[in-house]
Amino acid sequence: MDKTNTRDTIFKTAVVLFSRKGYHGTSVRDIAREVGIKESSLYNHFNGKEAILDGILAYQMDVFDKAVHALDALKSTDVDDLTDPVEFWMAGTREFLKYMDPTSGLISRILINEMYLNQKCREFYLDTMTKARKDLVKALFSEMRKKEMIRDCGIEMTADHYVYLLQGLEIEHTLRELDGEDPGVLKNELIGHITLFIQGLAQ
């Protein structure tokens, strides 16, 4: 493997191991062994386990930022013609999820697992990701209010409530998926909750 590929393999291997065994339950030796390199060789690519974690958090924020920019599609002619608030919201959700790759899904699991144990993960989840989600939802609700898709409901507090609903479901569904429940069933359940929430704003 060349240097770039080796670094990427280390990164993705660490994501998988952290999601399965936890950050504290995974050693640099574990990662190196899984990649098939010497432990000393890993340090040619990352300064250590915490540096890998820093890279994981940066990756997650980068994916989120790209997904947010993808929501410019909401200004396209096709989406702009949507008048039903649920259809509008789901169109935006589909655009957003195009950028949330399997690695990002595993990182979400790491954050849920580690936010109780790791200060850096906790701060990232609370101060970075939660704030970014709230800002995004506020912007979308404001757009929907301008289009008169939803009633005047106090955008900031409503956005907070939506994010809290989403994060609670995210934690519950992660646990249920770990216990073997069908991800497709959980996805449909999530869509049901979102639909109910958005319909409530339109009434």
C-alpha positions in Angstrom: 0.0 0.0 0.0 1.2 3.5 -0.7 1.3 6.0 2.1 -2.1 7.6 1.3 -3.8 4.3 1.1 -2.2 3.1 4.3 -3.3 6.2 6.2 -6.9 5.8 4.9 -6.9 2.1 5.8 -5.7 2.9 9.3 -8.4 5.5 9.6 -11.2 3.3 8.5 -10.0 0.3 10.5 -9.9 2.5 13.6 -13.5 3.7 12.9 -14.7 0.1 12.8 -12.8 -1.0 15.9 -13.8 2.1 17.9 -17.4 1.5 17.0 -17.2 -2.2 18.1 -14.9 -2.1 21.1 -14.9 1.5 22.1 -12.1 4.1 22.0 -10.7 2.9 25.4 -11.1 -0.7 24.5 -9.0 -0.4 21.3 -5.2 0.0 21.4 -2.8 1.2 18.7 -1.6 -2.3 18.6 -5.1 -3.6 17.8 -5.4 -1.2 14.9 -2.0 -1.9 13.5 -2.6 -5.7 13.7 -5.9 -5.4 12.0 -4.3 -3.3 9.2 -1.4 -5.7 8.9 1.4 -3.3 9.7 3.8 -2.9 12.6 2.7 -0.7 15.5 5.7 1.5 14.9 4.7 2.0 11.2 1.3 3.4 12.3 3.1 6.3 13.9 4.4 7.3 10.5 0.7 8.2 9.7 -0.8 9.3 13.0 0.8 10.5 16.2 -1.3 8.1 18.2 -4.8 7.0 19.0 -6.0 10.5 20.0 -4.8 11.9 16.7 -6.9 9.3 14.9 -9.9 10.3 17.0 -9.2 14.0 16.1 -9.3 12.9 12.4 -12.5 11.0 12.9 -14.3 14.0 14.5 -12.9 16.3 11.7 -14.2 13.8 9.1 -17.7 13.8 10.6 -17.9 17.6 10.6 -16.6 17.7 7.0 -19.3 15.3 5.9 -22.0 17.3 7.7 -20.8 20.5 6.1 -20.9 19.0 2.6 -24.4 17.6 3.3 -25.6 21.1 4.4 -24.3 22.6 1.2 -26.2 19.9 -0.7 -29.4 21.3 0.7 -29.0 24.2 -1.8 -31.0 21.7 -3.9 -34.0 23.0 -1.9 -33.7 26.1 -4.0 -34.0 24.2 -7.3 -37.1 24.5 -9.4 -38.4 21.0 -8.7 -38.1 21.3 -4.9 -39.3 24.9 -4.9 -42.6 23.7 -6.5 -43.3 21.5 -3.4 -46.0 23.0 -1.2 -46.5 20.1 1.1 -44.3 20.6 4.2 -43.7 16.9 4.7 -42.7 16.4 1.1 -40.4 19.4 1.3 -38.8 18.2 4.4 -38.3 14.7 3.1 -36.8 16.1 -0.1 -34.2 17.9 2.0 -33.6 14.9 4.1 -32.9 12.7 1.0 -30.4 15.3 -0.3 -28.7 15.4 3.1 -28.4 11.7 3.5 -26.7 11.3 0.2 -23.6 12.5 1.9 -23.9 10.5 5.1 -21.8 7.5 4.1 -21.3 4.2 6.1 -18.2 5.6 7.8 -20.2 8.5 9.0 -22.8 6.1 10.4 -20.2 4.3 12.4 -18.8 7.6 13.7 -22.3 8.5 14.9 -22.2 5.2 16.9 -18.8 6.0 18.3 -20.0 9.4 19.4 -23.1 7.9 21.1 -20.9 5.3 22.9 -18.1 7.7 23.8 -19.8 10.9 24.8 -20.3 9.5 28.3 -16.7 8.5 28.6 -14.6 10.8 26.5 -14.5 14.6 27.1 -13.5 15.3 23.6 -16.4 13.3 22.1 -18.8 14.8 24.6 -17.8 18.4 23.7 -17.9 17.6 20.0 -21.4 16.1 20.3 -22.8 18.9 22.5 -20.9 22.0 21.3 -20.3 21.2 17.6 -22.7 18.7 16.2 -25.8 19.6 18.2 -25.2 23.3 17.5 -24.7 22.6 13.8 -27.9 20.5 13.7 -29.9 23.2 15.4 -28.6 25.9 13.1 -29.5 23.8 10.0 -33.0 23.0 11.3 -33.6 26.6 12.2 -32.6 27.7 8.7 -34.9 25.1 7.1 -37.9 26.0 9.3 -37.4 29.7 8.6 -37.5 28.9 4.8 -40.6 26.8 5.3 -42.2 29.7 7.3 -41.4 32.1 4.5 -43.1 29.8 2.1 -46.1 29.6 4.5 -45.7 25.8 4.8 -45.8 25.9 8.6 -47.5 28.1 11.1 -45.7 30.8 13.3 -44.4 28.4 16.0 -41.3 30.0 17.5 -38.6 28.8 15.1 -35.7 28.6 17.6 -37.5 26.5 20.2 -39.2 24.3 17.6 -35.8 23.6 16.0 -34.4 22.7 19.4 -37.4 20.3 20.0 -36.8 18.6 16.6 -33.1 18.1 17.2 -33.8 16.6 20.7 -36.3 14.3 19.2 -33.9 13.2 16.4 -31.0 12.7 18.9 -33.1 10.7 21.2 -34.3 8.5 18.4 -30.7 8.2 17.1 -29.5 6.9 20.5 -32.4 4.5 20.9 -32.1 3.1 17.3 -28.4 2.6 17.6 -29.0 0.5 20.7 -31.8 -1.4 19.1 -29.8 -2.1 15.9 -26.9 -3.4 18.1 -29.5 -5.8 19.6 -30.3 -7.1 16.1 -33.4 -5.1 15.1 -33.9 -4.6 11.3 -32.4 -1.2 10.2 -35.2 -0.9 7.6 -37.9 -1.1 10.3 -36.1 1.5 12.4 -35.7 3.8 9.4 -39.5 3.6 8.7 -40.2 4.3 12.4 -37.9 7.4 12.2 -39.8 8.6 9.1 -43.0 8.2 11.0 -41.9 10.3 13.9 -40.5 13.0 11.5 -43.7 13.1 9.5 -45.8 13.5 12.6 -43.6 16.3 13.9 -43.7 18.3 10.5 -47.5 17.7 10.1 -47.9 19.2 13.6 -46.2 22.4 12.5 -48.5 22.8 9.5 -51.7 22.6 11.5 
